């Protein structure tokens, strides 16, 4: 009878130890598994960004941050839109039809935008990620019709963010996904046609 009691006691202690150990492992795993979930700040950085355009005058540009990236929003004038054809017709661009550059389907056009008046592009040079400067005026050289210039390595982009030939940048400036949620408000980070 003593062997039966010892065997039952041993079985009980083994089972109790296993259950206690399992519960301890589960409780210890909760903080570890919680640390794998993105923080509220990280989730907010990936969220779409609304950009009001009502106060943006023709010829002006604003800078917005989306997912930790700089985004330029330019309201182009009729004159600026006319200059886009000049850069293309003078054979100055590496990828004039945006065949190898990154942009949503709706931006595969001569303006690289959903509406010709507004240009929305990432403000990061496709060469080494520098921030190109806006230089919307014409000149000083005969082949400059306004656009963006990266002073770090000399890359040039036209008023649609298309890269010039003979510069270090390999592709056009990226167009992020965006859509108009009102006539004067865009949402960067939301695809066209999405609710």
Secondary structure, 3 states (H helix, E strand, C coil): CHHHHHHHHHHHHHHHHHHHHHHHHHHHHHHHHHHCCCCHHHHHHCCCEEEECCCCCCCCEEEEEECCEEEEEEECCHHHHHHHHHHHHCCCECCCCCCCCCCCHHHCCCCCCCCCCEEEEECCCCCCCCCCEEECCCCCCCCCCCEEEECCCCEEECCCCCEECCCCCCCCCCCCCEEEEECCEEEECCCCCCC
